[in-house]
Amino acid sequence: MADTQTNTPDESKGSAFSQVINLFVAPGQALDYAREHPGNWWLPLGIVLALQAVMAVWIALTININAWHQMMAQAMAKANPEHAQQAIQMLSSHGRGYLMVVMLMGLIGTVIAELLYALYLFLADKVFSADSKGYGKWFSFTTWTGLPVALGIMASIIAWGLSSKTGSLEHLDVTNLNSLVFHFHQGSPFYKVAQFSILQFWVIGLVTYGLKRWCRHGTGKALAIALLPYIAVYGILYLI
């Protein structure tokens, strides 16, 4: 337990790029670096966003656009039969550029999610810690602890490369529990919840470890703080 609560003088040193490797092999050093160099949040977040952008552009440029139109038309007809024809006509006028823009908007969602999670940790720190840290440090913390998600994006890129490039993107995320274990259909009440990626367990572990290291929390408290946003989000997804 002592190694999660004490730092050696050199633990926060080294280049930002070396900390990318350290996060996977020596996470304590990477998290100490994130605390001491909060301005370097751009590197882990930039890696994730760059991979997302590559995947979005590649899919938009190589997908069978006609098959995608047909798949979307069927989904629209099933979801809203009254307005399906109008939606299908509008959709048929959009090509690869439209699809690329839609997929690239996911980058904005990633940034917003990081900002909100950092805000949550900042507020939790205010409540539970005597020496609370600034929002900038917690944003650095969230970007570094979120870096394992990049592995999932790389897995999706590989999966797309091996696919037939048809219109379906449903099974592109090969790291979620539905793809790996449950195989629920979209009509199942558990389908959305099962989209939880196994890599998020890694992220939760890093956040728990980091909260113990940064804030001297016990394991139970650190784990509860790390888990609460996931419980709230996936609980809402199950209910809607």
HUBEL-V664413 format. One record per pair of residues at least 24 apart in sequence whose ideal C-beta (glycine too) atoms are under 6 Angstrom apart, sorted by sequence separation. I is the first residue (numbers start at 1). J is the second residue. D is the distance in Angstrom with one decimal. If there is no record, write none. Layout:
i:I j:J d:D
i:I j:J d:D
//
This chain:
i:12 j:36 d:3.9
i:16 j:40 d:4.4
i:118 j:142 d:4.5
i:175 j:199 d:5.4
i:7 j:32 d:5.5
i:117 j:142 d:4.9
i:16 j:43 d:4.8
i:114 j:142 d:5.1
i:114 j:143 d:6.0
i:60 j:96 d:4.9
i:60 j:99 d:4.7
i:60 j:100 d:3.6
i:193 j:234 d:5.1
i:193 j:237 d:5.9
i:152 j:197 d:5.6
i:192 j:237 d:4.2
i:193 j:238 d:5.1
i:56 j:103 d:3.6
i:152 j:199 d:4.8
i:56 j:104 d:5.0
i:149 j:199 d:5.9
i:148 j:199 d:5.0
i:148 j:202 d:4.5
i:52 j:107 d:5.4
i:148 j:203 d:5.7
i:146 j:203 d:5.9
i:49 j:107 d:5.2
i:145 j:203 d:5.9
i:145 j:206 d:4.2
i:145 j:207 d:5.1
i:145 j:210 d:5.8
i:129 j:215 d:4.9
i:71 j:167 d:3.8
i:71 j:168 d:5.9
i:38 j:136 d:4.7
i:41 j:139 d:5.7
i:45 j:143 d:4.3
i:38 j:137 d:4.7
i:41 j:140 d:4.4
i:44 j:143 d:4.5
i:51 j:150 d:5.5
i:67 j:166 d:4.7
i:68 j:167 d:3.5
i:44 j:144 d:5.0
i:67 j:167 d:3.7
i:48 j:149 d:5.9
i:52 j:153 d:6.0
i:64 j:165 d:5.5
i:124 j:225 d:5.2
i:35 j:137 d:5.9
i:38 j:140 d:3.8
i:41 j:143 d:4.4
i:48 j:150 d:5.2
i:51 j:153 d:4.2
i:55 j:157 d:5.1
i:63 j:165 d:5.6
i:64 j:166 d:5.4
i:44 j:147 d:4.4
i:47 j:150 d:5.3
i:62 j:165 d:5.3
i:34 j:140 d:4.6
i:34 j:141 d:5.6
i:120 j:229 d:5.8
i:34 j:144 d:4.3
i:30 j:144 d:6.0
i:23 j:147 d:5.5
i:27 j:206 d:6.0
i:31 j:210 d:4.7
i:31 j:213 d:5.8
i:4 j:212 d:4.7
i:4 j:213 d:5.1
//
